[in-house]
Amino acid sequence: MKVLITGGAGFIGSHTAHALVDRGHEVRVLDALRPPVHTGQKFPGHLLDRGVECVLGDVRNRDAWEKALDGVDAVYHLAAYQDYLTDFSTFFATNTVSTALLYEVLVARGQTLSRVVVASSQAVYGEGTYRCPACPQADVLRPGPRSRDRLDRGLWDLPCPSCGTALEPEWTDESQTRPHNSYALSKYGEEAAALMLGERYGIPTVALRYSIVQGARQSFRNAYSGILRIFAQRVLNGAAPLAYEDGHQVRDYISVHDVTRANLLVLADDRAVGQAFNVGGGRRVSIREYADLVVRAAGAEMEPWISGSYRVGDTRHVLSSNAALERLGWRPRVGLPAVVDEYLSWAVAQPDFKDFTTEADDQMYALGALRRTR
């Protein structure tokens, strides 16, 4: 097939492009090469060297879609705006409106595709699913966002509404969503629009809710790209890994290679059409555990720096259940130690690798996206 990947010069997009080329597909990439992820208007050599057709254009622009869609059989819409900054309209314009524009153009042209795959996010769950360890007969809870007052006082855990005990996270399936920041809401809007328009107009569509994706080619500058970037930049420059809150937050981090395999699976498997799937790492990992892993992999000896600060709109814990996608034959294969080793080896070989964490934190503090406790 001829496959279009929006955001294809980025992290997940470029890995997906390589995998498609390896399987004999023809690949076109549409990317605006915008900062902070990109630093110029040149497409990376690893795409050009593989024969990928690279088109400079913005998914918010109808003309860009018109040109990029010519002759294609399938689309991965991976272009996204991701950050903890306060330019709220940019999230919706880039993530949600661009998706509506994709279907608008397809319907206007009468263009038939075998598949559209849109990149959603674990963030659509907000705090996800919890249980109270002191109320064993209690139902599963889906709490809302933590209050600003509790966060400002450094009270990180969500209390049980019945007894006040700290709630513990459970694995969250696809059945309910509760987005509570701009990025999460824009991603939920994206997948909802895609699945509804795809069904209505006969365009086979799948949404994938990625957990926190890790691996080589992840931007050094994007504040959202998170934990491995932050830890690697600091540790490899002799500074302690920086953790927000108390470092006991739990997530399920996933390798970009496992995400790429999920992307390819739903391109070919018609059972996936019309559904949203979690794509998670399948392992519970705390921030402190991750910090220790990066320190060991780098051959360093240091304890993480627990800042006590918090990111506005962040979740305490969230874990995605992979049960639905596993029924289609997929499961995560790459362990977190292998992810860290690959990333560190890649990062130190990049000419622009340095510690951007102080610069990123200063910007987030100035905009109120990162706050200190009282």
Secondary structure by P-SEA (a helix, b strand, c coil): cbbbbcccccaaaaaaaaaaaaabbbbbbbbcccccccccccccaaaaaabbbbbbcccccaaaaaaaacccccccccccccccccaaaaaaacccaaaaaaaaaaaaacccccbbbbbbccccccccbbbbcccccccccccccccaaaaaaccccccccccccbbbbccccccbbbbccaaaaaaaaaaaaaaaaaaaaccbbbbbbcccccccccccccccccaaaaaaaaaaacccccccccccbbbbbbbaaaaaaaaaaaacccccccccccccccccccaaaaaaaaaaaacbbbbbbbccccccccccbbbbbaaaaaaacccccccaaaaaaaaaaaaaaccccccaaaaaaaaaaaaccccccc
